[in-house]
Amino acid sequence: MKKTIKDYDLKGKKVIIRCDFNVPIEGGVIKDDNRIRQSLKTIRYARKMGAKVILLSHLGRVKTEEDKEKYTLRPVAEALSKLLRKKVIFINKTRGKEVEETIKNMKEKDVILLENTRFEDLEKQKESKNDKRLGKYWASLGDIYINDAFGTIHRSHASNLGIAKHLKSGVGFLVEKEIKELEKLTKNPKKPYTIILGGSKVSDKINLLKNLSKKADYILIGGGMAFTFLNAAGFNIGSSLCEKEEIPFCKQLLEDYPDKIILPIDIITAKEIKQNVKTKNRFVNEIEEDEIGLDIGKKTLEVFKQYIDDSKTIFWNGPMGYFEIKDFSKGTKGLCEVIANSKAYKIIGGGDTARAVTEMGYEKKVNHISTGGGASLTFLEGVKLKALDSINEK
């Protein structure tokens, strides 16, 4: 069992908390502050215990100097100040004299946010490739390291793995909660256990399918990835997305688990991916050559509902269609409604699925929405989470 923030005496200590403030920002305005809010419990606890709080986070992918303006964490500092009702000191640098002097002069309960850790990626990707000197430098700024960024806990970055090698470490309340919830899917989940997978690519979920196909009772497949499975099953899928190199894997899975893998029986098609386009509701054996499958149909939703209603545990990752366009969002919205009315224990696997569930107003109808899509999938694949592995044991 990993140590947590509660295992340390924080009073007067400089506590580095790695958060996940990778939030959508447009024109300097934060469009969804959920990840910021999820970090508040850990930050508030550290302040309550008399810590000097130093926050680190990444935002977006920084590849050019121009990206710095787009991906600055300044709007996050402003939002945090309001949520904490405490001025968060923002330093628009990731290291250097100003950083060191500001931290040296901190008082108990002060909160400092350094600039986007990925600004360091402009020089040989020092953050993302876990540059040893950078990790050691950041560690030199604090006394204790707390990882509360579940969204990057499967990555080996200087701001997580790099720092943890040099300081006493633990996890924050968010990471602790995420692990506890996801373990419900791996340690004797209540049966029947149903997994719903969507999104565009089979290749993104091969290891997940290999691992969970042995544990789940049913695997319902929608989204773009369904068409590779349908093609493997012998259906003509027209101009729909298909990963031809993954067809052998899909065929084998269908042969190994014929009663477990549930595919769509009808879909919504169009000839173009755009708003207000003419659509058709086709059975899967009726798709025409110039049609693209872009959502699951009504009959498929009815079939999926039968399995969901029978379930006691549900994990869902990946939308059922191109939900960003209203004409192709009905399958995802309909599935939200079906899951919301289910009496099962329901976990949403982050990413686009979390966004869809939240935007469509169903976030309070599920038991847990993960803050890390890639991290939750990696955990369920049975792969070690590298940054979590580096945290001190109790």
The 8 nearest C-alpha neighbors of each residue, nearest first, counted from 0:
[[1, 392, 393, 2, 391, 3, 390, 175],
 [2, 0, 392, 393, 391, 390, 3, 169],
 [1, 3, 169, 393, 392, 391, 6, 170],
 [4, 2, 169, 170, 5, 6, 171, 1],
 [3, 5, 6, 169, 171, 170, 7, 145],
 [6, 4, 3, 7, 8, 2, 171, 169],
 [7, 5, 4, 3, 2, 8, 169, 393],
 [6, 8, 5, 9, 4, 3, 143, 169],
 [7, 9, 10, 6, 48, 5, 12, 4],
 [10, 8, 50, 12, 48, 7, 11, 49],
 [11, 9, 49, 50, 12, 48, 8, 107],
 [10, 12, 50, 107, 49, 9, 51, 13],
 [13, 11, 50, 9, 10, 14, 51, 142],
 [12, 14, 51, 141, 142, 52, 50, 15],
 [15, 13, 143, 52, 141, 12, 144, 51],
 [14, 16, 53, 144, 54, 141, 145, 52],
 [17, 15, 145, 54, 146, 18, 144, 53],
 [16, 18, 55, 146, 147, 148, 56, 54],
 [19, 17, 148, 147, 56, 16, 55, 20],
 [18, 20, 148, 21, 56, 150, 34, 57],
 [19, 21, 22, 35, 56, 34, 18, 58],
 [22, 20, 58, 19, 57, 59, 23, 34],
 [21, 23, 20, 24, 31, 32, 34, 29],
 [24, 22, 30, 29, 31, 25, 21, 32],
 [25, 23, 29, 28, 30, 27, 22, 26],
 [26, 24, 28, 27, 29, 23, 30, 69],
 [27, 25, 28, 24, 69, 29, 30, 74],
 [26, 28, 25, 24, 74, 29, 69, 73],
 [29, 27, 25, 24, 26, 30, 74, 23],
 [28, 30, 24, 31, 23, 32, 25, 27],
 [29, 31, 23, 24, 28, 32, 25, 22],
 [32, 30, 33, 29, 23, 22, 34, 24],
 [31, 33, 35, 34, 36, 29, 22, 30],
 [34, 32, 36, 35, 31, 37, 22, 370],
 [35, 33, 37, 36, 32, 20, 19, 38],
 [36, 34, 32, 33, 38, 37, 20, 39],
 [35, 37, 33, 39, 38, 34, 32, 82],
 [36, 38, 34, 35, 39, 33, 173, 40],
 [39, 37, 36, 35, 40, 41, 42, 18],
 [38, 40, 42, 36, 41, 37, 43, 35],
 [41, 39, 43, 42, 38, 44, 172, 37],
 [40, 42, 44, 43, 39, 171, 172, 38],
 [43, 41, 39, 45, 44, 40, 46, 38],
 [42, 44, 46, 40, 45, 41, 39, 47],
 [43, 45, 47, 41, 46, 42, 40, 48],
 [46, 44, 42, 48, 50, 43, 47, 41],
 [47, 45, 108, 49, 43, 50, 48, 44],
 [46, 48, 44, 49, 45, 43, 108, 50],
 [47, 49, 45, 46, 10, 9, 50, 44],
 [50, 48, 10, 46, 107, 108, 47, 11],
 [51, 49, 10, 9, 12, 11, 46, 45],
 [50, 52, 13, 107, 108, 109, 12, 14],
 [51, 53, 110, 14, 50, 109, 13, 15],
 [52, 54, 15, 111, 14, 110, 112, 16],
 [55, 53, 112, 16, 15, 17, 111, 113],
 [54, 56, 17, 113, 18, 112, 16, 116],
 [57, 55, 18, 19, 20, 115, 116, 17],
 [56, 58, 115, 116, 117, 21, 20, 59],
 [59, 57, 21, 70, 115, 20, 60, 56],
 [58, 60, 70, 61, 21, 57, 117, 22],
 [61, 59, 62, 58, 117, 70, 66, 57],
 [60, 62, 66, 117, 63, 118, 59, 120],
 [61, 63, 121, 60, 66, 120, 64, 65],
 [64, 62, 65, 66, 61, 121, 67, 118],
 [63, 65, 66, 67, 62, 121, 61, 68],
 [66, 64, 63, 67, 68, 69, 62, 61],
 [67, 65, 69, 63, 64, 68, 61, 70],
 [68, 66, 70, 65, 69, 64, 71, 61],
 [67, 69, 66, 70, 71, 65, 64, 72],
 [70, 68, 66, 67, 71, 65, 27, 26],
 [71, 69, 67, 68, 58, 66, 59, 72],
 [70, 72, 73, 68, 67, 69, 115, 114],
 [73, 71, 75, 74, 114, 115, 70, 76],
 [72, 74, 76, 75, 71, 77, 89, 91],
 [75, 73, 77, 76, 72, 78, 27, 28],
 [76, 74, 78, 72, 73, 77, 79, 20],
 [75, 77, 79, 73, 74, 78, 87, 89],
 [76, 78, 74, 80, 75, 79, 73, 81],
 [79, 77, 75, 81, 80, 76, 74, 82],
 [80, 78, 82, 76, 81, 77, 83, 75],
 [79, 81, 86, 85, 87, 77, 83, 78],
 [80, 82, 84, 78, 79, 83, 77, 85],
 [83, 81, 79, 84, 80, 78, 36, 85],
 [84, 82, 85, 80, 81, 79, 39, 43],
 [85, 83, 81, 82, 80, 86, 79, 87],
 [84, 86, 83, 80, 87, 81, 82, 79],
 [87, 85, 80, 88, 84, 110, 81, 83],
 [86, 88, 80, 110, 111, 76, 89, 85],
 [89, 87, 111, 112, 110, 86, 90, 76],
 [88, 90, 112, 111, 113, 76, 87, 91],
 [91, 89, 113, 92, 114, 112, 88, 98],
 [90, 92, 114, 89, 113, 93, 73, 71],
 [93, 91, 114, 90, 94, 113, 98, 95],
 [92, 94, 114, 113, 116, 91, 115, 95],
 [95, 93, 98, 92, 96, 99, 97, 137],
 [94, 96, 98, 97, 99, 93, 92, 100],
 [95, 97, 99, 98, 100, 94, 101, 92],
 [98, 96, 100, 99, 95, 101, 94, 90],
 [99, 97, 101, 96, 95, 94, 100, 102],
 [98, 100, 96, 102, 97, 101, 103, 95],
 [99, 101, 103, 97, 102, 98, 96, 104],
 [102, 100, 104, 98, 103, 99, 97, 105],
 [101, 103, 105, 99, 104, 100, 98, 140],
 [104, 102, 100, 101, 105, 99, 98, 140],
 [103, 105, 101, 102, 100, 106, 99, 109],
 [106, 104, 102, 103, 109, 101, 51, 107],
 [105, 107, 109, 51, 108, 104, 11, 50],
 [106, 108, 51, 49, 50, 109, 11, 105],
 [109, 107, 46, 51, 49, 50, 106, 110],
 [110, 108, 51, 107, 106, 52, 105, 111],
 [111, 109, 52, 87, 53, 88, 108, 51],
 [112, 110, 88, 53, 87, 89, 54, 52],
 [113, 111, 54, 89, 53, 88, 55, 90],
 [114, 112, 90, 93, 55, 89, 92, 91],
 [113, 115, 91, 92, 93, 72, 90, 116],
 [114, 116, 57, 117, 118, 56, 72, 58],
 [117, 115, 57, 118, 56, 119, 114, 93],
 [118, 116, 119, 120, 115, 57, 126, 61],
 [117, 119, 120, 116, 115, 121, 61, 67],
 [118, 120, 117, 121, 125, 126, 116, 122],
 [124, 121, 119, 117, 125, 122, 118, 126],
 [122, 120, 119, 124, 118, 62, 123, 63],
 [121, 123, 120, 124, 119, 125, 118, 126],
 [122, 124, 125, 120, 121, 119, 128, 126],
 [120, 125, 123, 127, 122, 126, 128, 121],
 [124, 126, 130, 120, 128, 123, 119, 127],
 [127, 125, 157, 129, 156, 120, 128, 124],
 [126, 128, 156, 124, 129, 125, 120, 157],
 [127, 129, 125, 126, 124, 130, 156, 155],
 [130, 128, 157, 156, 126, 127, 125, 161],
 [129, 131, 125, 133, 132, 128, 157, 126],
 [132, 130, 134, 133, 129, 135, 161, 157],
 [133, 131, 135, 134, 130, 136, 161, 157],
 [132, 134, 136, 130, 135, 131, 137, 157],
 [135, 133, 161, 157, 162, 131, 137, 136],
 [134, 136, 138, 132, 133, 137, 162, 131],
 [137, 135, 133, 139, 138, 134, 132, 140],
 [136, 138, 134, 139, 140, 135, 133, 162],
 [137, 139, 162, 135, 140, 136, 141, 165],
 [140, 138, 136, 137, 141, 135, 142, 165],
 [139, 141, 138, 137, 136, 99, 142, 102],
 [142, 140, 13, 139, 14, 138, 143, 15],
 [141, 143, 13, 14, 12, 166, 144, 167],
 [142, 144, 14, 167, 166, 168, 141, 15],
 [145, 143, 168, 15, 14, 16, 166, 167],
 [146, 144, 16, 169, 170, 168, 171, 15],
 [145, 147, 170, 17, 148, 16, 171, 169],
 [146, 148, 171, 18, 174, 17, 170, 173],
 [149, 147, 18, 19, 150, 146, 17, 151],
 [148, 150, 152, 174, 151, 371, 147, 370],
 [149, 151, 371, 148, 374, 152, 370, 19],
 [152, 150, 154, 153, 149, 148, 374, 371],
 [151, 153, 386, 149, 154, 150, 387, 384],
 [152, 154, 384, 385, 151, 374, 386, 155],
 [155, 153, 151, 152, 156, 385, 386, 384],
 [156, 154, 160, 129, 386, 385, 157, 159],
 [157, 155, 129, 127, 158, 159, 126, 160],
 [156, 158, 129, 161, 134, 126, 159, 130],
 [159, 157, 156, 162, 161, 134, 160, 126],
 [158, 160, 156, 161, 162, 157, 386, 163],
 [161, 159, 386, 163, 155, 156, 162, 157],
 [162, 160, 157, 134, 159, 163, 164, 158],
 [161, 163, 134, 138, 164, 159, 160, 165],
 [164, 162, 160, 165, 166, 161, 168, 159],
 [165, 163, 162, 161, 166, 160, 389, 135],
 [164, 166, 163, 162, 138, 135, 167, 161],
 [167, 165, 163, 143, 168, 144, 164, 138],
 [166, 168, 143, 144, 391, 163, 165, 169],
 [169, 167, 144, 390, 391, 145, 143, 166],
 [168, 170, 3, 2, 145, 4, 390, 391],
 [169, 171, 3, 146, 145, 147, 4, 174],
 [172, 170, 147, 173, 4, 41, 174, 146],
 [171, 173, 175, 174, 41, 176, 40, 170],
 [172, 174, 176, 175, 171, 147, 177, 37],
 [175, 173, 177, 147, 149, 176, 172, 171],
 [174, 176, 172, 173, 178, 177, 171, 179],
 [175, 177, 179, 173, 174, 178, 172, 180],
 [178, 176, 174, 180, 179, 175, 181, 173],
 [179, 177, 181, 175, 180, 176, 182, 174],
 [178, 180, 176, 182, 177, 181, 175, 183],
 [181, 179, 177, 182, 178, 183, 176, 367],
 [182, 180, 183, 178, 184, 179, 177, 185],
 [181, 183, 185, 184, 179, 180, 186, 178],
 [182, 184, 181, 180, 186, 188, 185, 179],
 [185, 183, 182, 188, 181, 186, 187, 180],
 [186, 184, 182, 183, 187, 188, 181, 379],
 [187, 185, 183, 182, 188, 184, 181, 189],
 [186, 188, 185, 189, 183, 184, 190, 182],
 [189, 187, 184, 183, 186, 190, 185, 312],
 [188, 190, 311, 312, 191, 192, 187, 344],
 [191, 189, 192, 311, 188, 312, 310, 216],
 [190, 192, 310, 311, 216, 189, 193, 312],
 [191, 193, 190, 312, 215, 216, 310, 313],
 [194, 192, 217, 313, 218, 216, 215, 312],
 [193, 195, 218, 314, 313, 315, 219, 217],
 [196, 194, 315, 219, 218, 220, 314, 316],
 [195, 197, 220, 316, 317, 315, 219, 221],
 [198, 196, 317, 222, 221, 318, 319, 220],
 [197, 199, 317, 222, 318, 223, 200, 224],
 [198, 200, 223, 224, 222, 197, 201, 240],
 [199, 201, 224, 202, 203, 198, 223, 204],
 [200, 202, 224, 204, 203, 205, 199, 245],
 [201, 203, 200, 205, 204, 245, 242, 206],
 [204, 202, 201, 200, 205, 206, 207, 199],
 [203, 205, 207, 201, 202, 206, 208, 200],
 [204, 206, 208, 207, 202, 203, 201, 209],
 [207, 205, 209, 208, 204, 380, 210, 203],
 [206, 208, 380, 204, 210, 205, 209, 211],
 [209, 207, 205, 211, 206, 210, 212, 204],
 [210, 208, 206, 207, 212, 211, 205, 213],
 [209, 211, 207, 208, 380, 212, 213, 206],
 [210, 212, 214, 213, 208, 215, 209, 207],
 [211, 213, 208, 214, 215, 209, 210, 218],
 [212, 214, 211, 215, 210, 209, 216, 208],
 [215, 213, 211, 212, 216, 210, 192, 185],
 [216, 214, 192, 217, 212, 211, 193, 213],
 [215, 217, 192, 191, 193, 259, 214, 218],
 [218, 216, 259, 193, 215, 260, 194, 219],
 [217, 219, 194, 260, 195, 193, 259, 261],
 [220, 218, 195, 261, 260, 196, 194, 262],
 [219, 221, 196, 262, 225, 197, 195, 261],
 [222, 220, 197, 319, 225, 196, 263, 295],
 [223, 221, 319, 197, 320, 198, 224, 225],
 [222, 224, 199, 225, 198, 226, 240, 200],
 [223, 225, 200, 199, 201, 226, 222, 227],
 [226, 224, 221, 228, 223, 227, 220, 222],
 [227, 225, 229, 228, 224, 241, 230, 223],
 [226, 228, 241, 230, 229, 225, 224, 242],
 [227, 229, 231, 225, 226, 230, 249, 232],
 [230, 228, 226, 232, 231, 227, 234, 225],
 [229, 231, 234, 227, 233, 232, 228, 226],
 [230, 232, 228, 246, 250, 229, 233, 249],
 [233, 231, 229, 230, 234, 228, 250, 253],
 [234, 232, 230, 231, 229, 235, 228, 236],
 [235, 233, 230, 229, 232, 236, 284, 283],
 [234, 236, 237, 230, 286, 233, 284, 229],
 [235, 237, 239, 286, 234, 238, 230, 226],
 [236, 238, 288, 287, 290, 239, 289, 235],
 [239, 237, 291, 290, 289, 288, 236, 240],
 [240, 238, 291, 292, 237, 236, 241, 226],
 [239, 241, 223, 226, 238, 242, 227, 224],
 [242, 240, 227, 243, 226, 239, 224, 230],
 [243, 241, 244, 245, 227, 246, 240, 200],
 [242, 244, 246, 245, 241, 227, 247, 230],
 [243, 245, 242, 246, 247, 248, 241, 202],
 [244, 246, 248, 243, 242, 247, 249, 202],
 [245, 247, 249, 231, 243, 248, 244, 250],
 [248, 246, 250, 249, 245, 251, 244, 231],
 [247, 249, 251, 245, 246, 250, 252, 205],
 [248, 250, 246, 252, 251, 247, 228, 231],
 [251, 249, 247, 253, 231, 248, 252, 246],
 [250, 252, 254, 248, 249, 253, 255, 247],
 [251, 253, 255, 249, 254, 250, 256, 248],
 [254, 252, 250, 257, 256, 251, 255, 249],
 [253, 255, 251, 252, 257, 256, 250, 249],
 [254, 256, 252, 253, 251, 257, 250, 258],
 [255, 257, 259, 253, 258, 254, 252, 260],
 [258, 256, 253, 254, 259, 260, 255, 252],
 [259, 257, 256, 260, 261, 217, 253, 255],
 [258, 260, 217, 256, 257, 218, 261, 216],
 [261, 259, 218, 258, 257, 256, 219, 217],
 [260, 262, 219, 218, 220, 259, 263, 217],
 [261, 263, 220, 219, 260, 264, 225, 221],
 [264, 262, 299, 265, 221, 295, 261, 266],
 [263, 265, 299, 283, 282, 262, 298, 266],
 [266, 264, 282, 296, 283, 281, 263, 299],
 [265, 267, 296, 295, 281, 294, 280, 292],
 [266, 268, 280, 294, 279, 296, 293, 292],
 [269, 267, 292, 279, 291, 278, 293, 290],
 [270, 268, 278, 290, 291, 271, 277, 279],
 [269, 271, 290, 291, 289, 268, 272, 277],
 [272, 270, 269, 273, 276, 291, 290, 277],
 [273, 271, 269, 270, 274, 276, 293, 291],
 [272, 274, 271, 276, 275, 324, 326, 269],
 [273, 275, 276, 324, 326, 325, 272, 271],
 [276, 274, 273, 277, 326, 325, 278, 324],
 [275, 277, 274, 273, 278, 269, 271, 272],
 [278, 276, 269, 275, 279, 270, 268, 271],
 [277, 279, 269, 268, 276, 267, 280, 326],
 [280, 278, 268, 267, 281, 269, 277, 266],
 [279, 281, 267, 266, 296, 268, 265, 278],
 [282, 280, 266, 265, 285, 279, 283, 267],
 [281, 283, 265, 285, 284, 264, 266, 280],
 [282, 284, 265, 285, 264, 286, 281, 266],
 [285, 283, 282, 286, 234, 235, 281, 236],
 [284, 286, 282, 283, 281, 287, 235, 236],
 [287, 285, 284, 236, 237, 283, 281, 290],
 [286, 288, 237, 290, 289, 285, 236, 235],
 [287, 289, 237, 290, 238, 286, 236, 235],
 [288, 290, 238, 287, 237, 270, 291, 269],
 [291, 289, 270, 269, 287, 237, 238, 288],
 [292, 290, 239, 238, 268, 269, 270, 293],
 [291, 293, 268, 239, 267, 294, 266, 290],
 [292, 294, 320, 268, 321, 267, 327, 291],
 [295, 293, 320, 267, 327, 266, 319, 330],
 [294, 296, 266, 330, 267, 319, 299, 265],
 [295, 297, 266, 265, 299, 267, 298, 280],
 [298, 296, 300, 299, 301, 295, 265, 330],
 [299, 297, 301, 300, 296, 265, 302, 264],
 [300, 298, 302, 263, 301, 264, 296, 297],
 [299, 301, 303, 297, 298, 302, 304, 296],
 [302, 300, 298, 304, 299, 303, 297, 305],
 [303, 301, 299, 304, 300, 305, 298, 306],
 [302, 304, 300, 306, 305, 301, 299, 307],
 [305, 303, 307, 301, 302, 306, 308, 300],
 [304, 306, 308, 302, 303, 307, 309, 301],
 [305, 307, 309, 303, 304, 308, 310, 302],
 [306, 308, 304, 310, 309, 305, 303, 341],
 [307, 309, 305, 306, 310, 341, 304, 342],
 [308, 310, 306, 307, 305, 311, 191, 343],
 [311, 309, 191, 307, 308, 312, 343, 192],
 [310, 312, 343, 191, 190, 189, 344, 192],
 [311, 313, 344, 192, 343, 310, 189, 345],
 [314, 312, 345, 193, 194, 192, 344, 346],
 [313, 315, 194, 346, 347, 345, 195, 193],
 [316, 314, 195, 347, 348, 194, 196, 313],
 [315, 317, 348, 196, 352, 197, 347, 195],
 [316, 197, 318, 198, 352, 196, 351, 319],
 [319, 317, 197, 198, 352, 320, 331, 222],
 [320, 318, 222, 221, 331, 197, 330, 294],
 [321, 319, 294, 222, 293, 322, 318, 327],
 [320, 322, 327, 323, 293, 324, 328, 294],
 [321, 323, 328, 324, 327, 320, 325, 331],
 [322, 324, 321, 325, 328, 327, 320, 355],
 [325, 323, 322, 327, 326, 274, 321, 328],
 [324, 326, 328, 327, 323, 322, 274, 329],
 [327, 325, 324, 328, 274, 275, 329, 322],
 [328, 326, 322, 321, 294, 325, 324, 329],
 [327, 329, 322, 325, 331, 330, 326, 332],
 [330, 328, 332, 331, 333, 327, 326, 325],
 [329, 331, 333, 295, 332, 328, 319, 294],
 [330, 332, 319, 334, 333, 328, 329, 318],
 [333, 331, 335, 329, 334, 330, 328, 336],
 [334, 332, 330, 336, 335, 331, 329, 337],
 [333, 335, 337, 331, 336, 332, 338, 330],
 [336, 334, 332, 338, 333, 337, 339, 331],
 [335, 337, 339, 333, 334, 338, 340, 332],
 [338, 336, 334, 340, 339, 335, 304, 333],
 [337, 339, 341, 335, 340, 336, 334, 307],
 [340, 338, 336, 364, 337, 341, 335, 365],
 [341, 339, 337, 338, 336, 342, 364, 308],
 [340, 342, 338, 343, 339, 308, 337, 307],
 [341, 343, 340, 344, 311, 308, 310, 339],
 [344, 342, 311, 312, 341, 310, 345, 313],
 [343, 345, 312, 311, 313, 366, 342, 346],
 [346, 344, 313, 366, 365, 343, 314, 312],
 [347, 345, 367, 314, 368, 366, 313, 348],
 [348, 346, 368, 315, 314, 349, 369, 367],
 [349, 347, 316, 369, 372, 315, 375, 368],
 [348, 350, 372, 369, 353, 371, 370, 352],
 [349, 351, 372, 352, 353, 354, 371, 348],
 [352, 350, 354, 353, 355, 317, 349, 318],
 [353, 351, 355, 317, 354, 350, 318, 349],
 [354, 352, 349, 356, 351, 350, 355, 357],
 [353, 355, 351, 357, 352, 356, 358, 350],
 [354, 356, 352, 358, 357, 353, 359, 351],
 [357, 355, 353, 361, 359, 354, 362, 358],
 [356, 358, 362, 354, 360, 355, 359, 361],
 [359, 357, 355, 360, 356, 354, 361, 362],
 [358, 360, 356, 357, 355, 361, 332, 335],
 [359, 361, 357, 358, 362, 356, 363, 355],
 [362, 360, 364, 356, 363, 357, 359, 335],
 [361, 363, 357, 364, 356, 360, 365, 368],
 [364, 362, 361, 365, 366, 360, 357, 339],
 [363, 365, 339, 361, 362, 366, 340, 338],
 [366, 364, 345, 363, 367, 362, 339, 346],
 [367, 365, 345, 346, 344, 364, 368, 363],
 [366, 368, 346, 365, 347, 369, 345, 180],
 [369, 367, 347, 346, 349, 353, 348, 370],
 [368, 370, 349, 348, 371, 347, 367, 177],
 [369, 371, 349, 150, 368, 372, 149, 34],
 [372, 370, 150, 349, 374, 369, 373, 375],
 [371, 373, 349, 350, 375, 348, 374, 376],
 [374, 372, 376, 375, 371, 377, 150, 350],
 [373, 375, 377, 371, 376, 153, 372, 150],
 [374, 376, 378, 372, 377, 373, 371, 348],
 [377, 375, 379, 373, 378, 374, 380, 372],
 [378, 376, 380, 374, 375, 379, 382, 373],
 [377, 379, 375, 376, 380, 381, 382, 374],
 [380, 378, 376, 381, 377, 375, 207, 185],
 [381, 379, 207, 377, 378, 382, 206, 210],
 [380, 382, 379, 378, 383, 377, 210, 207],
 [383, 381, 380, 377, 378, 384, 379, 153],
 [382, 384, 385, 381, 378, 388, 153, 377],
 [383, 385, 153, 387, 386, 152, 388, 382],
 [386, 384, 388, 153, 387, 383, 154, 155],
 [385, 387, 152, 160, 389, 388, 384, 159],
 [388, 386, 384, 389, 385, 390, 152, 153],
 [387, 389, 385, 386, 390, 384, 383, 391],
 [390, 388, 386, 387, 160, 163, 391, 385],
 [389, 391, 168, 387, 388, 169, 163, 1],
 [392, 390, 168, 2, 1, 169, 389, 393],
 [391, 393, 1, 2, 0, 390, 169, 168],
 [392, 2, 1, 0, 391, 6, 3, 169]]
